[in-house]
Amino acid sequence: MLIIPPSMPSIEVAQVQPQITKTCPLTKSIYRAISKPEFEIRFTKTKSAIASEFAALTLKHKIRGTIASFNMGGSMGYGSFYLNPIMAKPTENAENELKPVFFDRRWQNVNGTINTSPTYLFIAGLGVEDWYSGRKGSRNQVLGDVMWQFAGCQ
């Protein structure tokens, strides 16, 4: 039996609280590169006239500023997504576009239309696009192939 003398303060055990994951609409989400927090992606509503494009995203860097902006759309019926550069002419299909893939907090792929912000995002080819695009010193602050994590709402 443990006896605590009256002169000793009582001991309180701090309980670990579960981490609450906040969500918000995808069009107000901010994602940060997990291994390179100086890079972020900000989602907004799209101004695209293409019906399948439902969000816009801007890739930013703390020093380089805005690197690129894209409209994000969904392939009809298949559940995959694509990115079209905002200033480029639209292509007939999304076959050669950048491919964003969303994952929930259990690393399960999130397919179809997204209303709230999934926990993780990977964009196949974004690092290569940044490297070869020649935008604002891209070879000095290299993005590479990174996983993005939901960081909050705008």
Secondary structure by P-SEA (a helix, b strand, c coil): cccccccccbbbbbbbccbbbbbcccccbbbccccccccbbbbcccccccccccbbbbbbcccccccbbbbbbbcccccbbbbccccccccccccccbbbbbbccccccccccccccccbbbbcaaaaaaaacccccccccccccccccccccc
